[in-house]
Amino acid sequence: MPQFDFYSFSGQIFCTLAGFSFMYFFGLHFYLAKFSEMFKMRQKLALAYLKDNKEASSAVNTFNSSLPI
């Protein structure tokens, strides 16, 4: 069977590993950087939203705290 030929098998292994490593580092460099930026921005926006609405939420919490659970 040609896929198990010793002379072509090593070349197939090399091309597979080279392609996988290229795609891995490409994704790591571009996509992981964009995902980390997106999550940092979402965290900053959530903290800013909570900080801005702290006064309004404290009034709501005092009203709801008198209700039984």
N, C-alpha and C positions, 0 to 999 in steps of 0.2 A: 504494500500500500504506500502511495507516494507521501502521505502526510507523516509517516513514521520513518522516512528516509533520513539517515544520519546526517547527510550533508546539507539537506535543506531544513532539518528540524532546528538546528542551532540558529540559523538566520531568522526563522519564524519566532523563536523565543526572544531573540534580541529585538526584533521589530515590535513585538508585543510589549515588552518591558519598556522600550524607548517611547512608544506611543502612550502607554499608560502614564509614565512619569511626566511626559510633556503635558498631557491633559490634566494631570493632578496639580502640577505647579502652575499651569495657566489658570485653572479654577481657583486655586489657593490665592494667587496674586490678585486676580480681578474680582471674582465673585465674593470671596470672603471679606475683602476690604469694603465692598459696597454693602454687604449685609451688616458688618459691624458698624459702619456709619449710620445705617438706617436704624439699628437698634439703639444706638446712643442718642440719636435725635428723638426717637419715640420716648425714651426715658426722660430726656430733658423736657419735652413737651408735657408729659404726664406730671412731672414734678411741678412745672410752672402752672399747670391747670389746677393742681391740688392746692398750691400756695395761693393762687388768686381767689379760689373759692373757699378758702378756709373760714372766713367770716360768715358766709352764707351757710356753710355746712354746720358750723357750730350752733347756729340758731335752730337749724333743723334737728340736730342731734339732741339739744336740750328739750325740744318739744317731744320728740319720740322717746326720750329716756323715761318720761313719766308713764308711758303706756306699758302694760304688762306684756311679757313675751309669750 
